[in-house]
Amino acid sequence: MTLARRFVPGELVLLRTIQDGLPGVEPRHVGYTMPTRMIADDAEAIVLYHPPGQHAKRRSGNRSPGPWGPRIMPGDWDGGYEDDAVYHGPGVVRLHVVADGYSIIRTWDHETGQFQGWYVNLELPWQRSAPGFDSKDLVLDVVATDDLSKWKWKWKDEDEFSWAQEVGLLTPDQAVLAEAQARKAIATLEARAWPFDADWSRWTPSLDWSVPLVPEEFHRL
């Protein structure tokens, strides 16, 4: 398998969050892994499907309280992994504009054949890896109405964003990138520019796809 190859529709693709690590304390490592199905992989965008029943893997270790629930602090990872809770929500289609620092997430209803909502997740630009794509969540999010007429003026996770910088989950450079990419995403949204103006029906997931599973070597970098 070559790292530069493109994935085909329906193929298992791992979307992994990478932790920076701490010199002399813990190495750079996989923090979270979501198994998905590939919808589209081209020069413009990478589009993945998160189905109901998806079972992710997360780091194990001591979790400290945070604004939005317990988090593993830098240096508290025990070197192992555990199953995360099974996802029982609606199917989700996630579009990442190549080289940008965010993904656009929409729910997909098989029964109605409709996409709903606009959730912009700020993250590092995706890096292609052997099992899929590697990134890092930058905590900030922007949420817009279906018709794109309104979006939250304050970042959805503003409290957690400040806290993440204080405890070292985000570096100063990553925080600057998150804010810059948030402004870019909002400008694109307000202009109704691509991919907010795209025909999303071309990214409809297949009913024939089974729920993807995380393979044993998911944590190998």
VMD Tcl script that draws the C-alpha trace (Angstrom):
set ca {
  {0.00 0.00 0.00}
  {1.38 3.40 -0.93}
  {0.52 6.43 1.16}
  {-0.33 8.51 -1.92}
  {-3.03 6.20 -3.28}
  {-6.66 7.26 -3.29}
  {-9.38 5.25 -1.60}
  {-12.40 3.90 -3.46}
  {-16.07 4.33 -2.47}
  {-17.13 1.94 0.29}
  {-13.58 1.20 1.43}
  {-12.74 1.15 5.15}
  {-10.96 4.38 6.07}
  {-9.67 5.29 9.53}
  {-9.91 8.92 10.59}
  {-7.38 9.31 13.39}
  {-6.64 12.12 15.83}
  {-2.92 12.46 16.45}
  {-1.55 13.65 19.78}
  {1.68 15.64 19.68}
  {3.27 13.87 22.66}
  {5.74 15.26 25.20}
  {9.54 14.87 24.86}
  {10.76 12.45 27.53}
  {7.21 11.81 28.76}
  {5.16 10.25 25.96}
  {5.70 9.83 22.20}
  {3.59 11.23 19.40}
  {0.70 8.81 19.11}
  {-2.84 8.10 17.96}
  {-5.37 9.57 20.35}
  {-8.70 8.63 18.79}
  {-9.73 6.46 15.84}
  {-13.04 6.45 13.95}
  {-13.74 3.74 11.35}
  {-15.60 5.18 8.33}
  {-16.56 4.35 4.75}
  {-15.11 6.32 1.86}
  {-17.62 8.22 -0.28}
  {-15.29 10.36 -2.42}
  {-11.54 10.96 -2.53}
  {-10.43 13.52 -5.09}
  {-8.39 16.69 -5.54}
  {-11.15 18.95 -4.15}
  {-12.46 17.09 -1.16}
  {-12.42 13.91 0.91}
  {-15.89 12.73 1.93}
  {-16.44 10.05 4.58}
  {-19.50 8.33 6.03}
  {-19.95 7.69 9.76}
  {-22.80 5.14 10.07}
  {-24.99 4.36 13.07}
  {-23.38 1.57 15.09}
  {-19.88 2.93 14.55}
  {-17.47 1.84 17.30}
  {-14.40 4.04 17.79}
  {-11.23 3.51 19.81}
  {-9.84 6.02 22.30}
  {-6.84 6.28 24.59}
  {-7.07 4.82 28.09}
  {-5.69 6.46 31.19}
  {-6.56 8.98 33.89}
  {-9.21 11.45 32.74}
  {-9.37 14.87 34.36}
  {-12.50 17.08 34.44}
  {-12.87 19.61 31.62}
  {-15.55 22.05 30.41}
  {-17.13 19.41 28.15}
  {-16.37 16.22 30.03}
  {-13.29 14.28 31.21}
  {-10.15 14.50 29.09}
  {-6.77 12.78 29.23}
  {-4.21 15.45 30.00}
  {-0.74 15.53 28.41}
  {1.32 12.85 30.14}
  {-1.67 10.90 31.55}
  {-2.06 8.39 28.71}
  {-1.27 4.87 30.01}
  {-0.15 3.59 26.59}
  {-3.30 1.58 25.92}
  {-6.64 1.93 24.19}
  {-10.26 1.14 24.93}
  {-13.57 1.01 23.09}
  {-15.52 4.23 22.98}
  {-19.31 4.16 23.28}
  {-21.15 2.84 20.22}
  {-22.53 5.69 18.11}
  {-26.34 5.43 17.97}
  {-27.09 8.75 16.30}
  {-28.07 9.34 12.66}
  {-25.68 8.65 9.80}
  {-23.18 11.46 9.27}
  {-21.41 12.60 6.11}
  {-18.15 14.47 6.70}
  {-16.56 16.56 3.94}
  {-13.00 17.83 4.31}
  {-11.88 20.47 1.83}
  {-8.35 19.43 0.86}
  {-5.67 21.55 2.60}
  {-8.19 23.49 4.72}
  {-8.33 23.34 8.50}
  {-11.93 22.23 8.91}
  {-14.53 19.64 7.97}
  {-18.21 20.17 7.21}
  {-20.45 17.61 8.93}
  {-24.08 16.92 7.98}
  {-26.53 14.26 9.10}
  {-27.95 11.90 6.49}
  {-31.40 10.33 6.75}
  {-31.73 7.21 4.59}
  {-35.52 7.19 4.92}
  {-36.08 10.73 3.67}
  {-32.98 10.95 1.48}
  {-32.15 14.31 3.04}
  {-29.05 15.98 4.41}
  {-29.60 18.18 7.46}
  {-27.62 20.77 9.41}
  {-24.22 22.35 8.95}
  {-21.56 21.67 11.58}
  {-18.08 23.03 10.89}
  {-15.41 21.18 12.87}
  {-12.06 22.98 13.12}
  {-9.08 20.63 12.78}
  {-5.61 20.34 11.32}
  {-5.50 19.76 7.54}
  {-5.75 16.02 6.96}
  {-2.60 14.04 6.26}
  {-2.96 10.88 4.21}
  {-1.80 7.74 6.04}
  {-1.78 4.04 5.18}
  {-5.15 3.29 6.86}
  {-6.80 6.62 6.07}
  {-6.24 10.18 7.26}
  {-4.62 11.77 10.31}
  {-5.56 15.10 11.84}
  {-6.15 16.79 15.20}
  {-9.32 18.36 16.53}
  {-8.81 22.08 17.25}
  {-11.80 22.26 19.64}
  {-13.59 25.20 17.97}
  {-16.82 24.52 16.08}
  {-19.30 26.62 14.13}
  {-22.95 25.61 13.76}
  {-25.29 26.99 11.07}
  {-28.98 26.57 10.28}
  {-30.15 24.41 7.36}
  {-30.69 27.45 5.12}
  {-27.32 28.97 6.15}
  {-29.11 32.16 7.23}
  {-27.76 32.03 10.78}
  {-24.68 30.74 12.52}
  {-23.47 31.00 16.10}
  {-21.63 34.26 16.63}
  {-19.64 32.75 19.48}
  {-17.63 29.61 18.92}
  {-19.63 26.65 20.11}
  {-16.75 25.44 22.33}
  {-15.22 28.77 23.34}
  {-14.77 27.79 27.01}
  {-13.12 24.51 26.12}
  {-10.93 26.28 23.54}
  {-9.44 28.57 26.21}
  {-9.07 25.70 28.64}
  {-7.36 23.48 26.02}
  {-4.67 26.14 25.56}
  {-4.18 26.56 29.31}
  {-3.58 22.85 29.94}
  {-1.45 22.27 26.83}
  {-3.90 20.30 24.66}
  {-3.48 22.97 21.97}
  {-0.29 24.84 21.12}
  {-0.38 28.61 20.52}
  {0.18 28.03 16.78}
  {-2.71 25.56 16.65}
  {-4.99 28.04 18.41}
  {-4.10 30.75 15.88}
  {-4.74 28.32 13.01}
  {-8.13 27.35 14.46}
  {-9.30 30.96 14.68}
  {-8.05 31.76 11.16}
  {-9.72 28.71 9.67}
  {-12.95 29.48 11.54}
  {-13.03 32.93 9.95}
  {-12.35 31.38 6.54}
  {-15.14 28.83 6.98}
  {-17.61 31.52 8.08}
  {-16.73 33.73 5.11}
  {-17.27 30.78 2.76}
  {-20.56 29.95 4.44}
  {-21.84 33.55 4.24}
  {-20.89 33.73 0.55}
  {-22.76 30.45 -0.10}
  {-19.58 29.30 -1.83}
  {-18.43 25.72 -2.48}
  {-19.03 23.29 -0.84}
  {-21.95 25.03 0.92}
  {-23.59 25.58 -2.48}
  {-22.83 22.08 -3.79}
  {-25.33 19.39 -4.72}
  {-24.72 17.08 -1.77}
  {-26.77 14.28 -3.33}
  {-23.62 13.14 -5.14}
  {-22.20 12.25 -1.69}
  {-25.04 9.95 -0.67}
  {-23.78 6.86 1.21}
  {-24.81 3.39 0.07}
  {-27.32 1.29 1.99}
  {-25.22 -1.77 1.11}
  {-22.24 -0.71 3.23}
  {-21.72 -2.61 6.47}
  {-20.67 -0.89 9.69}
  {-16.85 -0.57 9.55}
  {-14.68 -2.02 12.31}
  {-11.37 -0.80 13.72}
  {-8.53 -3.19 12.75}
  {-5.97 -4.38 15.29}
  {-3.09 -2.24 13.97}
  {-5.08 1.02 14.03}
  {-2.53 2.77 16.26}
  {0.54 2.16 14.09}
  {2.11 5.40 12.82}
}
mol new
graphics top color blue
foreach p $ca { graphics top sphere $p radius 0.5 }
foreach p [lrange $ca 0 end-1] q [lrange $ca 1 end] { graphics top cylinder $p $q radius 0.2 }
display resetview
